Amino acid sequence: MRKTLLAIALGASGCVYPHTQLTTTDLGRQAPFEIIQIDYSHRYIIDPRTESCFLMTIIGESGAMVHVPCAKLKKNVPEAVAFITWEPSDLEK
């Protein structure tokens, strides 16, 4: 019943899924993600392609991922220094 009401509400308001185009890429020719394991349920994920850093937590069958500042990660986690090349280090400033 709820799905039907939602479909009617979205259709009446003009909200429809936009036309999309699927594009694929070959990740083999791009820089890989780097993962720094903290413990069995926490890890940092560093993506050099988008210059983004995340903290991922896995508890049981669920988990969460949150963005963290790459500059602070580079400053506070020595293992991350080699992978975060787009942020200047304290020595370069």
C-alpha positions as CSV (number, residue, x, y, z in Angstrom):
1,M,0.0,0.0,0.0
2,R,2.8,2.4,0.9
3,K,4.6,1.7,-2.4
4,T,1.5,2.4,-4.3
5,L,0.9,5.7,-2.5
6,L,4.6,6.7,-3.0
7,A,4.3,5.9,-6.7
8,I,1.2,8.0,-7.0
9,A,2.7,10.9,-5.1
10,L,5.9,10.9,-7.1
11,G,4.0,10.6,-10.4
12,A,1.7,13.4,-9.5
13,S,4.5,15.7,-8.5
14,G,6.4,15.1,-11.7
15,C,9.3,13.3,-10.0
16,V,10.4,10.5,-12.2
17,Y,13.7,8.8,-12.6
18,P,15.9,10.7,-15.1
19,H,17.2,9.1,-18.2
20,T,20.7,7.8,-17.5
21,Q,23.6,6.5,-19.4
22,L,25.9,3.8,-18.1
23,T,29.6,4.3,-18.6
24,T,32.2,1.7,-17.6
25,T,35.9,2.2,-16.9
26,D,39.0,0.1,-16.7
27,L,40.2,0.5,-13.1
28,G,43.3,-1.5,-14.0
29,R,44.9,1.6,-15.5
30,Q,44.1,3.8,-12.6
31,A,45.7,4.2,-9.2
32,P,44.4,1.7,-6.7
33,F,42.6,2.4,-3.4
34,E,44.9,2.2,-0.4
35,I,43.5,0.6,2.8
36,I,45.1,1.0,6.2
37,Q,43.8,-1.6,8.7
38,I,43.4,-0.2,12.2
39,D,41.8,-3.3,13.8
40,Y,39.4,-6.0,12.8
41,S,36.5,-3.6,12.4
42,H,38.1,-0.2,11.5
43,R,40.1,0.8,8.5
44,Y,41.0,4.0,6.5
45,I,40.4,4.0,2.8
46,I,42.4,6.4,0.7
47,D,41.3,7.1,-2.9
48,P,43.9,8.9,-4.9
49,R,41.6,9.2,-8.0
50,T,39.2,11.5,-6.2
51,E,41.7,12.7,-3.5
52,S,39.3,11.4,-0.8
53,C,39.8,9.7,2.5
54,F,37.3,7.7,4.5
55,L,37.0,5.8,7.8
56,M,35.1,2.6,7.5
57,T,33.6,0.7,10.4
58,I,32.2,-2.8,10.1
59,I,30.2,-4.3,13.0
60,G,28.6,-7.6,12.3
61,E,26.8,-7.5,9.0
62,S,26.5,-3.8,8.9
63,G,28.9,-0.9,8.8
64,A,29.4,2.8,8.1
65,M,31.8,4.9,6.2
66,V,32.5,8.6,6.9
67,H,34.7,11.1,5.1
68,V,37.8,12.3,7.0
69,P,40.1,15.2,6.1
70,C,43.1,13.8,4.2
71,A,45.4,16.5,5.5
72,K,44.7,15.4,9.1
73,L,45.0,11.8,8.3
74,K,48.4,12.4,6.7
75,K,49.5,14.4,9.7
76,N,48.3,11.9,12.4
77,V,48.7,8.5,10.8
78,P,52.3,7.8,9.6
79,E,51.2,4.9,7.5
80,A,49.1,7.2,5.3
81,V,51.9,9.6,4.4
82,A,53.1,7.5,1.4
83,F,49.6,7.3,-0.1
84,I,48.3,10.9,0.3
85,T,50.6,12.7,-2.2
86,W,48.2,15.6,-3.1
87,E,48.3,17.2,0.4
88,P,51.5,19.1,1.3
89,S,53.3,17.9,4.4
90,D,54.3,20.1,7.3
91,L,57.8,20.2,6.0
92,E,56.7,21.7,2.6
93,K,54.7,24.6,4.2
